[in-house]
Amino acid sequence: MDPLILGTLVGVCTILVLFSGVSVAVGLMIVSAGFLVVFDGMRSLELMPEIFFAKLDSFALLSIPMFIIMGASIASTRAGADLYEALERWLTRVPGGLVISNLGACALFAAMSGSSPATCAAIGKMGIPEMRKRGYPEGIATGSIAAGGTLGILIPPSVTMIVYGIATETSIGRLFLAGVFPGLLLVGLFMAWSLYATWRSGDTSLLTARTYSWRAKFEVLPRVLPFIAIIIGVLYTMYGGVATPSETAAVGAVLCLLIAIAIYKLWDVRKIWMILQDSTKESVMILFIIAAAGVFSYMLSSLFITQSIATWIGTLDVNPWVLMIAINIFLIIAGFFLPPVAVILMAAPILLPIITTAGFDPIWFAVILTINMEIGLISPPVGLNLYVINGIAPDISLRTILRGSLPFVACMVIAIVLLCVFPGIATWLPEAVMGPAL
């Protein structure tokens, strides 16, 4: 069978299997095993266990559970609420300081936790009731938190970037740096829209906030600054050549856990055990998907599907940007139905040779892909962040939350366009810190 036709058949079968309700990892294993048996014989199954475990035989993978423990330790405390309070007190004189405080808190907490749902929950529990009490429109109150929560998979340290780096054998350090300025760009666009929407609502009183004494401003900082210092320390250690990402993540995880115990009195052994238990479950889920995706990638390569698609794309007389638009549409649609990690692990083996053949930078593309995944987090039918916000404010309809999130989706699309026009937004920092990629 022609590899391109076979690739189409694999894609259709994969979608059908995943829509059947099985887990992503199991679905990938079923599809891989089925096509290998049909087109390569039963003996190909003998290689599957070896490929499965070989994909997990990577020191870089240790950073995933460590960063997850790091984020879980922070998410289990009042760090999110304290971060929100600190920003609100310090930005009180800034027009629209409350909504800016929420988005700023989302950005910082996302950098600390690396989790979009955790960011929505931690900041939303404080921010949404406060904005509603002050009279902010419900769409702005919920939409800003839902969109701000998506920053968790872009701003470093990001588990999503680690997964992309492992799947494409790309430098994780460069990927982390590539997410910094695009993350700040998104924060700026989110803030600009929130301020405009608030002003357009006609209630100018919303653009002013209460006043705080200097004592009130400083008293909250000791509970927030240690966590921020750890993030800065993690990034410095990684890029200063002091330690590898995995070693840095391990130290960061231990420090976050110790600070949670020291500052927030997390003495209950059961709570600490719960943090480790939940982190283990999430880590195993991600690692299972990575291993299954390795088998899936082997199947695609063994049946010459990946190579044939890359060759076919190379022979097409198509403008590379037309191709990039098509890839973005595909990623957005995939993000509507699947979690970011699954999309990256499934799509990266196919898309990487295509984008490199078309002349695009894999580091730059990682940022484009991640922003597309952010769109999926606040878009139906899955839209995980929408349901988290709905759980925080159940009296606000899901339709209102969705309508409030749509303008932020437009902000993300604008960010993608700006990155396409000015790719240096993503590539300049990695090159400045680590030198040109070889």
VOGU-3710 file (C-alpha; in Angstrom, 3 decimals, decimal comma):
1> mdplilgtlv> 0,000/0,000/0,000  1,162/3,527/-0,760  2,701/5,027/2,425  0,684/8,247/2,068  -2,592/6,324/1,857  -1,411/4,173/4,743  -0,625/7,320/6,744  -4,147/8,610/6,149  -5,544/5,266/7,296  -3,385/5,403/10,449
11> gvctilvlfs> -4,638/8,913/11,206  -8,292/7,952/10,815  -7,912/4,806/12,921  -6,040/6,698/15,640  -8,804/9,294/15,901  -11,494/6,620/16,044  -9,653/4,636/18,729  -9,014/7,712/20,887  -12,630/8,838/20,535  -13,743/5,422/21,768
21> gvsvavglmi> -12,837/6,498/25,285  -9,640/4,527/25,904  -6,679/6,358/27,400  -4,274/8,062/25,004  -1,385/5,719/25,793  -3,461/2,551/25,397  -4,990/3,896/22,190  -1,563/4,564/20,660  -0,394/1,077/21,617  -3,481/-0,529/20,059
31> vsagflvvfd> -3,065/1,347/16,777  0,680/0,686/16,665  0,305/-3,027/17,356  -2,530/-3,408/14,856  -0,711/-1,800/11,928  2,590/-3,499/12,703  0,930/-6,929/12,748  -1,042/-6,340/9,534  1,773/-4,793/7,490  4,943/-6,095/9,138
41> gmrslelmpe> 3,987/-9,480/10,541  3,639/-10,915/14,050  7,381/-10,843/14,671  7,259/-7,051/14,851  5,432/-7,363/18,173  8,624/-8,748/19,707  10,234/-5,334/19,362  7,428/-3,382/21,012  8,451/-4,017/24,669  12,057/-3,120/23,866
51> iffakldsfa> 11,033/0,122/22,137  8,563/0,931/24,925  11,180/0,722/27,678  13,980/2,209/25,559  11,914/5,373/25,180  11,893/5,696/28,981  15,640/5,108/29,254  16,500/8,805/29,313  18,003/10,841/32,139  16,113/13,915/30,887
61> llsipmfiim> 12,810/12,231/31,755  13,625/12,555/35,454  12,902/16,273/35,182  9,217/15,604/34,499  8,232/14,086/37,884  10,535/16,550/39,664  8,913/19,606/38,092  5,480/18,092/38,759  6,344/17,667/42,464  7,649/21,226/42,440
71> gasiastrag> 4,356/22,525/41,065  2,221/20,303/43,302  4,041/21,550/46,409  3,265/25,146/45,478  -0,317/24,382/44,444  -1,045/22,681/47,778  -0,400/25,899/49,723  -1,807/29,422/49,819  1,020/30,595/47,554  -1,431/31,431/44,773
81> adlyealerw> -3,655/33,487/47,058  -0,638/35,266/48,568  0,763/35,982/45,126  -2,574/37,451/44,065  -2,799/39,588/47,226  0,771/40,830/46,824  0,231/41,951/43,240  -3,105/43,538/44,055  -1,546/45,595/46,854  1,439/46,707/44,783
91> ltrvpgglvi> -0,549/47,457/41,604  -3,400/49,210/43,368  -2,656/52,583/41,761  -2,393/51,168/38,235  -5,582/51,701/36,171  -7,438/48,393/36,121  -5,021/47,103/38,730  -7,286/44,263/39,828  -7,556/42,538/36,463  -3,847/43,175/35,827
101> snlgacalfa> -3,105/41,659/39,241  -5,038/38,532/38,286  -3,218/38,101/34,990  0,148/38,865/36,564  -0,555/36,357/39,331  -1,524/33,775/36,703  1,759/34,350/34,845  3,903/34,048/37,973  1,997/31,109/39,429  2,132/29,372/36,043
111> amsgsspatc> 5,905/29,765/36,080  6,029/28,280/39,581  3,596/25,398/39,067  3,817/24,657/35,323  0,180/23,558/35,416  -2,689/25,341/33,685  -5,553/23,805/35,736  -3,654/24,442/38,988  -3,121/28,079/38,000  -6,819/28,545/37,195
121> aaigkmgipe> -7,847/26,982/40,488  -5,332/28,791/42,705  -5,769/32,293/41,280  -9,425/31,911/40,299  -10,582/31,062/43,816  -9,393/34,482/44,978  -9,590/36,559/41,811  -13,013/35,718/40,397  -15,043/36,446/43,565  -13,087/39,662/44,122
131> mrkrgypegi> -13,620/40,912/40,560  -17,307/40,066/40,697  -17,619/41,865/44,029  -16,037/44,962/42,492  -18,499/44,847/39,579  -16,345/43,481/36,754  -18,359/41,793/33,971  -18,512/38,026/34,522  -17,016/37,353/31,079  -13,893/39,388/31,887
141> atgsiaaggt> -13,576/37,919/35,377  -13,735/34,305/34,208  -12,160/34,685/30,774  -9,043/36,428/32,090  -8,388/33,655/34,622  -9,096/30,864/32,108  -6,714/32,447/29,590  -4,109/33,341/32,215  -4,072/29,737/33,352  -2,945/28,560/29,912
151> lgilippsvt> 0,395/30,319/30,439  1,436/27,349/32,577  2,452/25,307/29,541  4,467/28,118/27,895  6,320/30,071/30,581  9,314/28,054/31,870  9,780/25,679/33,513  7,181/23,903/31,392  6,523/20,157/31,345  5,056/20,544/27,855
161> mivygiatet> 8,334/21,975/26,578  10,233/19,106/28,221  8,006/16,597/26,424  8,535/18,378/23,088  12,295/18,416/23,664  12,351/14,683/24,380  10,072/13,853/21,444  12,128/15,897/18,964  15,568/15,560/20,613  15,704/19,344/20,963
171> sigrlflagv> 17,559/21,224/23,709  15,220/21,657/26,684  17,227/24,665/27,841  16,653/26,432/24,513  12,965/25,574/24,618  12,590/27,080/28,083  14,261/30,297/26,959  12,170/30,404/23,789  8,986/30,531/25,868  9,957/33,595/27,932
181> fpglllvglf> 9,266/36,501/25,556  6,241/34,873/23,859  4,837/34,275/27,350  5,336/37,943/28,233  3,804/38,908/24,880  0,679/36,918/25,691  0,470/38,455/29,159  0,663/41,909/27,580  -2,034/41,114/25,012  -4,298/39,631/27,698
191> mawslyatwr> -3,867/42,716/29,875  -4,515/45,088/26,970  -7,760/43,337/26,054  -8,929/43,125/29,677  -8,367/46,840/30,218  -10,119/47,718/26,955  -13,073/45,433/27,724  -13,337/46,886/31,226  -13,267/50,447/29,880  -15,830/49,528/27,209
201> sgdtslltar> -18,210/48,263/29,906  -18,732/51,936/30,841  -18,003/51,610/34,568  -14,834/53,694/34,967  -14,792/53,012/38,693  -13,511/49,532/37,842  -10,274/51,073/36,630  -9,459/52,256/40,148  -8,806/50,137/43,204  -8,574/50,387/46,978
211> tyswrakfev> -5,483/51,823/48,627  -3,039/49,956/50,863  -0,451/51,164/53,337  3,227/50,449/52,803  3,095/48,066/55,740  0,309/46,074/54,087  2,312/45,946/50,860  5,449/44,604/52,497  3,908/42,147/54,948  2,816/39,713/52,214
221> lprvlpfiai> 6,178/39,600/50,393  7,987/37,127/52,722  5,435/34,455/51,818  5,858/34,959/48,060  9,468/35,910/47,389  11,003/32,525/48,398  9,045/30,710/45,680  9,976/33,321/43,078  13,602/33,064/44,205  13,490/29,304/43,621
231> iigvlytmyg> 12,237/29,790/40,054  14,993/32,322/39,360  17,499/29,991/40,979  16,328/27,026/38,918  16,688/28,976/35,674  20,085/30,404/36,683  21,396/26,980/37,689  20,232/25,503/34,406  21,632/28,214/32,135  24,693/28,941/34,227
241> gvatpsetaa> 25,969/25,454/33,537  25,816/24,490/37,202  23,550/21,458/36,710  21,469/19,595/34,147  17,699/20,224/33,875  16,982/16,959/35,718  19,339/17,774/38,598  18,004/21,329/38,796  14,406/20,076/38,850  15,202/17,662/41,692
251> vgavlcllia> 16,731/20,413/43,847  13,830/22,758/43,011  11,293/20,098/44,008  12,953/19,525/47,384  13,256/23,277/48,074  9,604/23,947/47,169  8,487/21,138/49,460  10,661/22,446/52,312  9,391/26,017/51,856  5,801/24,777/51,811
261> iaiyklwdvr> 6,514/23,059/55,134  8,384/26,007/56,661  6,230/28,946/55,512  2,779/27,379/55,178  3,135/24,887/58,063  2,534/21,866/55,862  3,343/19,498/58,726  0,603/16,944/58,076  2,316/13,814/56,757  -0,915/12,795/55,014
271> kiwmilqdst> -0,922/16,018/52,977  2,729/15,539/51,998  1,966/11,950/51,049  -0,978/13,171/48,968  1,310/15,584/47,100  3,742/12,779/46,297  0,927/10,390/45,406  -0,786/12,810/43,011  2,553/13,769/41,469  3,402/10,111/40,921
281> kesvmilfii> 0,062/9,436/39,228  0,462/12,399/36,873  4,095/11,523/36,143  3,281/7,894/35,364  0,466/9,009/33,047  2,821/11,308/31,109  5,623/8,741/30,985  3,193/6,057/29,805  2,098/8,341/26,966  5,756/9,084/26,095
291> aaagvfsyml> 6,597/5,372/25,927  3,491/4,573/23,866  4,256/7,487/21,555  7,728/6,005/21,048  6,139/2,786/19,811  3,748/4,832/17,646  6,698/6,733/16,139  8,492/3,461/15,449  5,417/2,150/13,658  5,218/5,288/11,491
301> sslfitqsia> 8,909/5,060/10,641  8,885/1,291/10,095  6,051/1,592/7,583  7,839/4,571/5,891  4,923/6,869/6,626  6,945/9,679/8,207  9,625/9,619/5,522  7,066/9,545/2,701  5,128/12,501/4,099  8,312/14,550/4,474
311> twigtldvnp> 9,393/13,675/0,915  5,946/14,489/-0,449  5,896/17,851/1,299  9,351/18,599/-0,090  8,176/18,009/-3,651  5,112/20,236/-3,325  5,287/23,639/-4,957  3,566/25,281/-2,006  4,499/28,437/-0,166  5,936/27,383/3,230
321> wvlmiainif> 3,596/29,812/5,015  0,573/28,209/3,409  1,869/24,946/4,795  2,337/26,529/8,222  -1,245/27,827/8,182  -2,465/24,287/7,435  -0,336/22,902/10,291  -1,738/25,500/12,697  -5,302/24,603/11,743  -4,512/20,936/12,325
331> liiagfflpp> -2,963/21,672/15,737  -5,884/23,828/16,860  -8,388/21,131/15,910  -6,296/18,429/17,622  -6,055/20,617/20,729  -9,847/20,804/20,876  -10,018/17,093/21,674  -6,687/15,943/23,122  -4,410/17,127/25,954  -1,236/19,020/24,944
341> vavilmaapi> 1,161/16,205/25,871  -0,723/13,712/23,696  -0,837/16,068/20,703  2,877/16,811/20,936  3,917/13,181/21,218  1,630/12,103/18,379  2,276/15,007/16,013  5,955/15,797/16,606  7,360/12,721/14,770  5,301/13,622/11,705
351> llpiittagf> 5,557/17,410/11,798  9,249/17,793/12,660  10,611/16,563/9,302  7,936/18,599/7,530  8,793/21,902/9,209  12,543/21,375/8,871  12,103/20,534/5,183  10,089/23,738/4,784  12,888/25,714/6,451  11,305/26,494/9,831
361> dpiwfavilt> 13,189/26,530/13,140  12,146/23,633/15,467  12,648/25,859/18,552  10,394/28,569/17,098  7,858/25,935/16,065  7,727/24,610/19,639  6,359/27,980/20,769  3,823/28,072/17,926  2,682/24,543/18,797  2,392/25,381/22,500
371> inmeiglisp> 0,244/28,465/21,873  -2,045/26,315/19,719  -2,332/23,916/22,639  -3,202/26,873/24,885  -6,097/27,682/22,562  -7,358/24,134/23,021  -7,348/24,547/26,805  -10,014/27,277/26,618  -11,988/25,958/23,654  -14,792/23,359/23,608
381> pvglnlyvin> -15,501/20,485/23,626  -12,659/19,584/26,013  -11,490/23,042/27,170  -10,155/21,857/30,537  -9,674/25,361/31,935  -13,297/26,252/31,180  -14,527/23,429/33,383  -12,084/24,346/36,157  -13,451/27,908/36,144  -17,014/26,581/36,062
391> giapdislrt> -16,204/24,508/39,142  -14,927/27,606/40,940  -17,964/29,731/39,963  -20,792/27,238/39,305  -23,408/29,998/39,222  -21,796/31,415/36,056  -22,906/29,477/32,991  -20,345/27,661/30,857  -21,592/29,701/27,898  -20,679/32,963/29,673
401> ilrgslpfva> -17,233/31,604/30,541  -16,706/30,516/26,934  -17,803/33,873/25,533  -15,473/35,621/27,957  -12,589/33,398/26,823  -13,021/33,869/23,061  -11,357/37,326/22,907  -8,324/35,799/24,602  -8,266/33,112/21,912  -8,064/35,998/19,418
411> cmviaivllc> -5,121/37,387/21,427  -3,360/34,022/21,061  -3,963/34,039/17,305  -2,483/37,552/17,157  0,538/36,273/19,094  1,009/33,460/16,555  0,863/35,981/13,696  3,407/38,239/15,445  5,720/35,257/15,994  5,459/34,397/12,310
421> vfpgiatwlp> 6,291/37,969/11,286  8,946/38,432/13,991  10,360/34,953/14,803  13,104/36,590/16,842  10,571/37,006/19,662  11,087/33,298/20,328  14,574/32,668/18,944  16,565/35,705/20,097  16,895/34,812/23,791  18,029/31,190/23,253
431> eavmgpal> 20,651/32,357/20,769  21,786/35,212/23,006  22,197/32,977/26,058  23,277/29,662/24,531  24,657/30,737/21,138  23,404/29,768/17,663  21,977/26,256/17,338  24,234/23,801/15,556
//
